[in-house]
């Protein structure tokens, strides 16, 4: 195998591993941080599980980032941030 081929293989492996870790992290975040109101938590977990990285990205941008931003604003307003 040529050095460029090895570099491409290693890069691909790192991307796949990073995507897998991100996917698992979003499942854990959803299971532990989503409110238990209605079926939202279950629906989001199923979306993440069945759509893999696409579902994890959707969850990250639609639910997690706004929730984290709101938490940051509350902490800033109370003087803890």
Helices and strands as residue ranges (DSSP letters): H 3-33, H 40-59, I 60-64, H 65-77
